Amino acid sequence: MPSFYKYMMQYRGANKNLAERKLADWMYHDHDFPKQSESYDEISQYLEWTSPFNEAITLFDQLWDDYLETKH
């Protein structure tokens, strides 16, 4: 199953929701982001320490639920 990072890369590009695209672009450019992780706790904790914008953690929670749906 692809990592959360790979799932998020679908949101990069001009035709996507601004907040989702902003988070995906930030993840892409952040060399320390846990790109191979499939762990909610690991990614959530990373975002809590390095959140790129105010809504990032709330958005991550919403996108994580969508990510889990694609895994089943």
Biopython code that builds the backbone (N, CA, C, O; Angstrom):
import numpy as np
from Bio.PDB.StructureBuilder import StructureBuilder

atoms = [
    (1, "MET", "N", (0.856, -1.182, 0.000)),
    (1, "MET", "CA", (0.000, 0.000, 0.000)),
    (1, "MET", "C", (0.896, 1.238, 0.000)),
    (1, "MET", "O", (1.923, 1.266, 0.678)),
    (2, "PRO", "N", (0.514, 2.240, -0.746)),
    (2, "PRO", "CA", (1.342, 3.454, -0.797)),
    (2, "PRO", "C", (1.336, 4.210, 0.540)),
    (2, "PRO", "O", (0.399, 4.103, 1.331)),
    (3, "SER", "N", (2.375, 4.949, 0.757)),
    (3, "SER", "CA", (2.479, 5.771, 1.959)),
    (3, "SER", "C", (1.495, 6.940, 1.875)),
    (3, "SER", "O", (0.945, 7.231, 0.813)),
    (4, "PHE", "N", (1.289, 7.593, 3.000)),
    (4, "PHE", "CA", (0.436, 8.777, 3.017)),
    (4, "PHE", "C", (1.003, 9.858, 2.108)),
    (4, "PHE", "O", (0.257, 10.559, 1.424)),
    (5, "TYR", "N", (2.310, 9.987, 2.103)),
    (5, "TYR", "CA", (2.970, 10.956, 1.224)),
    (5, "TYR", "C", (2.589, 10.703, -0.236)),
    (5, "TYR", "O", (2.214, 11.632, -0.951)),
    (6, "LYS", "N", (2.685, 9.454, -0.674)),
    (6, "LYS", "CA", (2.329, 9.139, -2.071)),
    (6, "LYS", "C", (0.860, 9.457, -2.329)),
    (6, "LYS", "O", (0.512, 9.973, -3.391)),
    (7, "TYR", "N", (0.004, 9.152, -1.367)),
    (7, "TYR", "CA", (-1.410, 9.488, -1.497)),
    (7, "TYR", "C", (-1.586, 10.995, -1.690)),
    (7, "TYR", "O", (-2.379, 11.429, -2.526)),
    (8, "MET", "N", (-0.857, 11.777, -0.930)),
    (8, "MET", "CA", (-0.984, 13.233, -0.981)),
    (8, "MET", "C", (-0.496, 13.845, -2.295)),
    (8, "MET", "O", (-0.929, 14.937, -2.664)),
    (9, "MET", "N", (0.378, 13.170, -2.987)),
    (9, "MET", "CA", (0.933, 13.743, -4.212)),
    (9, "MET", "C", (-0.134, 13.928, -5.293)),
    (9, "MET", "O", (0.089, 14.662, -6.256)),
    (10, "GLN", "N", (-1.279, 13.279, -5.148)),
    (10, "GLN", "CA", (-2.376, 13.509, -6.090)),
    (10, "GLN", "C", (-2.938, 14.933, -5.986)),
    (10, "GLN", "O", (-3.601, 15.410, -6.906)),
    (11, "TYR", "N", (-2.673, 15.597, -4.880)),
    (11, "TYR", "CA", (-3.197, 16.940, -4.660)),
    (11, "TYR", "C", (-2.289, 18.047, -5.183)),
    (11, "TYR", "O", (-2.659, 19.221, -5.149)),
    (12, "ARG", "N", (-1.121, 17.688, -5.658)),
    (12, "ARG", "CA", (-0.242, 18.711, -6.232)),
    (12, "ARG", "C", (-0.800, 19.095, -7.599)),
    (12, "ARG", "O", (-1.293, 18.243, -8.339)),
    (13, "GLY", "N", (-0.720, 20.371, -7.924)),
    (13, "GLY", "CA", (-1.188, 20.822, -9.220)),
    (13, "GLY", "C", (-2.233, 21.905, -9.115)),
    (13, "GLY", "O", (-2.835, 22.108, -8.061)),
    (14, "ALA", "N", (-2.441, 22.585, -10.193)),
    (14, "ALA", "CA", (-3.272, 23.786, -10.216)),
    (14, "ALA", "C", (-4.761, 23.533, -10.051)),
    (14, "ALA", "O", (-5.483, 24.448, -9.653)),
    (15, "ASN", "N", (-5.251, 22.343, -10.336)),
    (15, "ASN", "CA", (-6.696, 22.114, -10.325)),
    (15, "ASN", "C", (-7.227, 21.544, -9.015)),
    (15, "ASN", "O", (-8.362, 21.069, -8.960)),
    (16, "LYS", "N", (-6.440, 21.587, -7.989)),
    (16, "LYS", "CA", (-6.851, 21.005, -6.709)),
    (16, "LYS", "C", (-7.193, 22.092, -5.690)),
    (16, "LYS", "O", (-6.830, 23.257, -5.857)),
    (17, "ASN", "N", (-7.904, 21.683, -4.619)),
    (17, "ASN", "CA", (-8.250, 22.580, -3.526)),
    (17, "ASN", "C", (-6.985, 23.253, -2.994)),
    (17, "ASN", "O", (-5.958, 22.596, -2.823)),
    (18, "LEU", "N", (-7.053, 24.523, -2.741)),
    (18, "LEU", "CA", (-5.883, 25.296, -2.336)),
    (18, "LEU", "C", (-5.205, 24.746, -1.080)),
    (18, "LEU", "O", (-3.985, 24.588, -1.071)),
    (19, "ALA", "N", (-5.958, 24.452, -0.029)),
    (19, "ALA", "CA", (-5.353, 23.965, 1.213)),
    (19, "ALA", "C", (-4.713, 22.598, 1.010)),
    (19, "ALA", "O", (-3.607, 22.359, 1.493)),
    (20, "GLU", "N", (-5.386, 21.705, 0.308)),
    (20, "GLU", "CA", (-4.822, 20.377, 0.047)),
    (20, "GLU", "C", (-3.561, 20.493, -0.802)),
    (20, "GLU", "O", (-2.563, 19.824, -0.534)),
    (21, "ARG", "N", (-3.606, 21.324, -1.805)),
    (21, "ARG", "CA", (-2.436, 21.531, -2.663)),
    (21, "ARG", "C", (-1.293, 22.142, -1.864)),
    (21, "ARG", "O", (-0.136, 21.756, -2.032)),
    (22, "LYS", "N", (-1.614, 23.090, -1.000)),
    (22, "LYS", "CA", (-0.591, 23.742, -0.181)),
    (22, "LYS", "C", (0.113, 22.732, 0.729)),
    (22, "LYS", "O", (1.336, 22.758, 0.862)),
    (23, "LEU", "N", (-0.667, 21.841, 1.356)),
    (23, "LEU", "CA", (-0.079, 20.829, 2.225)),
    (23, "LEU", "C", (0.750, 19.835, 1.406)),
    (23, "LEU", "O", (1.854, 19.475, 1.813)),
    (24, "ALA", "N", (0.241, 19.398, 0.282)),
    (24, "ALA", "CA", (0.978, 18.447, -0.563)),
    (24, "ALA", "C", (2.272, 19.065, -1.081)),
    (24, "ALA", "O", (3.307, 18.399, -1.103)),
    (25, "ASP", "N", (2.228, 20.306, -1.492)),
    (25, "ASP", "CA", (3.444, 20.978, -1.973)),
    (25, "ASP", "C", (4.463, 21.127, -0.851)),
    (25, "ASP", "O", (5.661, 20.939, -1.065)),
    (26, "TRP", "N", (3.989, 21.463, 0.341)),
    (26, "TRP", "CA", (4.895, 21.584, 1.475)),
    (26, "TRP", "C", (5.548, 20.237, 1.782)),
    (26, "TRP", "O", (6.757, 20.168, 2.008)),
    (27, "MET", "N", (4.749, 19.167, 1.791)),
    (27, "MET", "CA", (5.289, 17.834, 2.036)),
    (27, "MET", "C", (6.343, 17.475, 0.991)),
    (27, "MET", "O", (7.378, 16.897, 1.320)),
    (28, "TYR", "N", (6.080, 17.814, -0.241)),
    (28, "TYR", "CA", (6.997, 17.510, -1.335)),
    (28, "TYR", "C", (8.348, 18.209, -1.136)),
    (28, "TYR", "O", (9.400, 17.621, -1.387)),
    (29, "HIS", "N", (8.310, 19.445, -0.691)),
    (29, "HIS", "CA", (9.534, 20.238, -0.546)),
    (29, "HIS", "C", (10.238, 20.052, 0.798)),
    (29, "HIS", "O", (11.397, 20.440, 0.945)),
    (30, "ASP", "N", (9.556, 19.469, 1.771)),
    (30, "ASP", "CA", (10.153, 19.255, 3.088)),
    (30, "ASP", "C", (10.940, 17.939, 3.082)),
    (30, "ASP", "O", (10.356, 16.855, 3.091)),
    (31, "HIS", "N", (12.233, 18.046, 3.066)),
    (31, "HIS", "CA", (13.089, 16.863, 2.968)),
    (31, "HIS", "C", (13.047, 15.987, 4.209)),
    (31, "HIS", "O", (13.444, 14.823, 4.153)),
    (32, "ASP", "N", (12.576, 16.521, 5.328)),
    (32, "ASP", "CA", (12.508, 15.749, 6.562)),
    (32, "ASP", "C", (11.152, 15.087, 6.791)),
    (32, "ASP", "O", (11.001, 14.305, 7.729)),
    (33, "PHE", "N", (10.168, 15.387, 5.953)),
    (33, "PHE", "CA", (8.851, 14.780, 6.123)),
    (33, "PHE", "C", (8.984, 13.258, 6.025)),
    (33, "PHE", "O", (9.705, 12.760, 5.159)),
    (34, "PRO", "N", (8.298, 12.509, 6.903)),
    (34, "PRO", "CA", (8.399, 11.038, 6.870)),
    (34, "PRO", "C", (7.666, 10.448, 5.661)),
    (34, "PRO", "O", (6.543, 9.957, 5.781)),
    (35, "LYS", "N", (8.302, 10.502, 4.525)),
    (35, "LYS", "CA", (7.674, 10.163, 3.247)),
    (35, "LYS", "C", (7.271, 8.696, 3.106)),
    (35, "LYS", "O", (6.365, 8.382, 2.333)),
    (36, "GLN", "N", (7.915, 7.809, 3.822)),
    (36, "GLN", "CA", (7.586, 6.384, 3.722)),
    (36, "GLN", "C", (6.565, 5.934, 4.763)),
    (36, "GLN", "O", (6.139, 4.779, 4.756)),
    (37, "SER", "N", (6.181, 6.819, 5.638)),
    (37, "SER", "CA", (5.347, 6.438, 6.775)),
    (37, "SER", "C", (3.893, 6.159, 6.385)),
    (37, "SER", "O", (3.313, 6.817, 5.521)),
    (38, "GLU", "N", (3.336, 5.152, 7.064)),
    (38, "GLU", "CA", (1.910, 4.849, 7.001)),
    (38, "GLU", "C", (1.312, 4.972, 8.400)),
    (38, "GLU", "O", (0.226, 4.458, 8.667)),
    (39, "SER", "N", (2.028, 5.654, 9.283)),
    (39, "SER", "CA", (1.631, 5.782, 10.685)),
    (39, "SER", "C", (1.012, 7.154, 10.957)),
    (39, "SER", "O", (1.644, 8.193, 10.765)),
    (40, "TYR", "N", (-0.241, 7.124, 11.409)),
    (40, "TYR", "CA", (-0.919, 8.365, 11.769)),
    (40, "TYR", "C", (-0.138, 9.114, 12.839)),
    (40, "TYR", "O", (0.084, 10.319, 12.725)),
    (41, "ASP", "N", (0.281, 8.392, 13.882)),
    (41, "ASP", "CA", (0.973, 9.033, 14.998)),
    (41, "ASP", "C", (2.275, 9.694, 14.564)),
    (41, "ASP", "O", (2.571, 10.813, 14.984)),
    (42, "GLU", "N", (3.038, 9.027, 13.745)),
    (42, "GLU", "CA", (4.316, 9.590, 13.296)),
    (42, "GLU", "C", (4.106, 10.869, 12.484)),
    (42, "GLU", "O", (4.791, 11.868, 12.702)),
    (43, "ILE", "N", (3.170, 10.833, 11.561)),
    (43, "ILE", "CA", (2.928, 12.005, 10.709)),
    (43, "ILE", "C", (2.284, 13.131, 11.509)),
    (43, "ILE", "O", (2.655, 14.295, 11.357)),
    (44, "SER", "N", (1.331, 12.791, 12.350)),
    (44, "SER", "CA", (0.659, 13.797, 13.164)),
    (44, "SER", "C", (1.647, 14.513, 14.078)),
    (44, "SER", "O", (1.629, 15.739, 14.192)),
    (45, "GLN", "N", (2.501, 13.742, 14.721)),
    (45, "GLN", "CA", (3.503, 14.339, 15.598)),
    (45, "GLN", "C", (4.451, 15.239, 14.803)),
    (45, "GLN", "O", (4.806, 16.324, 15.262)),
    (46, "TYR", "N", (4.852, 14.804, 13.641)),
    (46, "TYR", "CA", (5.728, 15.630, 12.805)),
    (46, "TYR", "C", (5.048, 16.952, 12.461)),
    (46, "TYR", "O", (5.667, 18.014, 12.543)),
    (47, "LEU", "N", (3.782, 16.886, 12.080)),
    (47, "LEU", "CA", (3.044, 18.104, 11.734)),
    (47, "LEU", "C", (2.857, 19.022, 12.943)),
    (47, "LEU", "O", (2.876, 20.245, 12.803)),
    (48, "GLU", "N", (2.677, 18.443, 14.114)),
    (48, "GLU", "CA", (2.528, 19.271, 15.311)),
    (48, "GLU", "C", (3.778, 20.102, 15.561)),
    (48, "GLU", "O", (3.683, 21.228, 16.049)),
    (49, "TRP", "N", (4.933, 19.571, 15.237)),
    (49, "TRP", "CA", (6.193, 20.280, 15.453)),
    (49, "TRP", "C", (6.553, 21.208, 14.308)),
    (49, "TRP", "O", (7.238, 22.208, 14.521)),
    (50, "THR", "N", (6.106, 20.897, 13.096)),
    (50, "THR", "CA", (6.567, 21.655, 11.927)),
    (50, "THR", "C", (5.433, 22.171, 11.058)),
    (50, "THR", "O", (5.643, 22.469, 9.882)),
    (51, "SER", "N", (4.253, 22.280, 11.610)),
    (51, "SER", "CA", (3.073, 22.647, 10.834)),
    (51, "SER", "C", (3.330, 23.852, 9.924)),
    (51, "SER", "O", (3.751, 24.912, 10.388)),
    (52, "PRO", "N", (3.074, 23.677, 8.636)),
    (52, "PRO", "CA", (3.361, 24.742, 7.678)),
    (52, "PRO", "C", (2.338, 25.879, 7.678)),
    (52, "PRO", "O", (2.651, 26.983, 7.234)),
    (53, "PHE", "N", (1.128, 25.628, 8.167)),
    (53, "PHE", "CA", (0.096, 26.660, 8.256)),
    (53, "PHE", "C", (-0.936, 26.223, 9.287)),
    (53, "PHE", "O", (-0.996, 25.048, 9.648)),
    (54, "ASN", "N", (-1.736, 27.150, 9.756)),
    (54, "ASN", "CA", (-2.637, 26.920, 10.892)),
    (54, "ASN", "C", (-3.580, 25.732, 10.719)),
    (54, "ASN", "O", (-3.803, 24.982, 11.669)),
    (55, "GLU", "N", (-4.128, 25.553, 9.539)),
    (55, "GLU", "CA", (-5.130, 24.509, 9.326)),
    (55, "GLU", "C", (-4.527, 23.163, 8.970)),
    (55, "GLU", "O", (-5.274, 22.213, 8.737)),
    (56, "ALA", "N", (-3.227, 23.041, 8.920)),
    (56, "ALA", "CA", (-2.577, 21.830, 8.409)),
    (56, "ALA", "C", (-2.939, 20.581, 9.211)),
    (56, "ALA", "O", (-3.161, 19.522, 8.623)),
    (57, "ILE", "N", (-3.001, 20.680, 10.521)),
    (57, "ILE", "CA", (-3.277, 19.486, 11.330)),
    (57, "ILE", "C", (-4.727, 19.040, 11.168)),
    (57, "ILE", "O", (-5.005, 17.845, 11.060)),
    (58, "THR", "N", (-5.638, 19.990, 11.153)),
    (58, "THR", "CA", (-7.052, 19.650, 10.924)),
    (58, "THR", "C", (-7.233, 19.053, 9.538)),
    (58, "THR", "O", (-7.943, 18.062, 9.371)),
    (59, "LEU", "N", (-6.598, 19.647, 8.560)),
    (59, "LEU", "CA", (-6.671, 19.133, 7.190)),
    (59, "LEU", "C", (-6.074, 17.735, 7.113)),
    (59, "LEU", "O", (-6.630, 16.855, 6.455)),
    (60, "PHE", "N", (-4.946, 17.526, 7.782)),
    (60, "PHE", "CA", (-4.326, 16.202, 7.805)),
    (60, "PHE", "C", (-5.305, 15.172, 8.355)),
    (60, "PHE", "O", (-5.429, 14.090, 7.781)),
    (61, "ASP", "N", (-5.998, 15.470, 9.438)),
    (61, "ASP", "CA", (-6.965, 14.529, 10.017)),
    (61, "ASP", "C", (-8.040, 14.145, 9.007)),
    (61, "ASP", "O", (-8.412, 12.976, 8.908)),
    (62, "GLN", "N", (-8.534, 15.115, 8.265)),
    (62, "GLN", "CA", (-9.554, 14.843, 7.248)),
    (62, "GLN", "C", (-8.985, 13.987, 6.118)),
    (62, "GLN", "O", (-9.614, 13.028, 5.671)),
    (63, "LEU", "N", (-7.798, 14.346, 5.669)),
    (63, "LEU", "CA", (-7.178, 13.617, 4.564)),
    (63, "LEU", "C", (-6.754, 12.214, 4.991)),
    (63, "LEU", "O", (-6.762, 11.292, 4.176)),
    (64, "TRP", "N", (-6.385, 12.044, 6.255)),
    (64, "TRP", "CA", (-6.012, 10.716, 6.754)),
    (64, "TRP", "C", (-7.199, 9.762, 6.639)),
    (64, "TRP", "O", (-7.040, 8.610, 6.236)),
    (65, "ASP", "N", (-8.395, 10.247, 6.997)),
    (65, "ASP", "CA", (-9.596, 9.413, 6.867)),
    (65, "ASP", "C", (-9.804, 8.993, 5.419)),
    (65, "ASP", "O", (-10.131, 7.838, 5.149)),
    (66, "ASP", "N", (-9.618, 9.919, 4.488)),
    (66, "ASP", "CA", (-9.742, 9.593, 3.064)),
    (66, "ASP", "C", (-8.681, 8.582, 2.646)),
    (66, "ASP", "O", (-8.960, 7.659, 1.882)),
    (67, "TYR", "N", (-7.472, 8.761, 3.146)),
    (67, "TYR", "CA", (-6.371, 7.846, 2.857)),
    (67, "TYR", "C", (-6.711, 6.425, 3.321)),
    (67, "TYR", "O", (-6.475, 5.458, 2.596)),
    (68, "LEU", "N", (-7.261, 6.307, 4.524)),
    (68, "LEU", "CA", (-7.634, 4.988, 5.025)),
    (68, "LEU", "C", (-8.705, 4.330, 4.165)),
    (68, "LEU", "O", (-8.695, 3.114, 3.972)),
    (69, "GLU", "N", (-9.619, 5.128, 3.655)),
    (69, "GLU", "CA", (-10.664, 4.600, 2.771)),
    (69, "GLU", "C", (-10.055, 3.982, 1.509)),
    (69, "GLU", "O", (-10.546, 2.967, 1.014)),
    (70, "THR", "N", (-8.997, 4.590, 0.995)),
    (70, "THR", "CA", (-8.382, 4.068, -0.226)),
    (70, "THR", "C", (-7.584, 2.802, 0.037)),
    (70, "THR", "O", (-7.302, 2.047, -0.893)),
    (71, "LYS", "N", (-7.217, 2.558, 1.290)),
    (71, "LYS", "CA", (-6.452, 1.371, 1.643)),
    (71, "LYS", "C", (-7.328, 0.131, 1.722)),
    (71, "LYS", "O", (-6.807, -0.984, 1.714)),
    (72, "HIS", "N", (-8.626, 0.291, 1.796)),
    (72, "HIS", "CA", (-9.531, -0.862, 1.931)),
    (72, "HIS", "C", (-10.171, -1.240, 0.639)),
    (72, "HIS", "O", (-10.955, -2.188, 0.593)),
]
sb = StructureBuilder()
sb.init_structure("model")
sb.init_model(0)
sb.init_chain("A")
sb.init_seg("    ")
for serial, (resi, resn, name, xyz) in enumerate(atoms, 1):
    if name == "N":
        sb.init_residue(resn, " ", resi, " ")
    sb.init_atom(name, np.array(xyz, "f"), 0.0, 1.0, " ", f" {name:<3s}", serial, name[0])
structure = sb.get_structure()
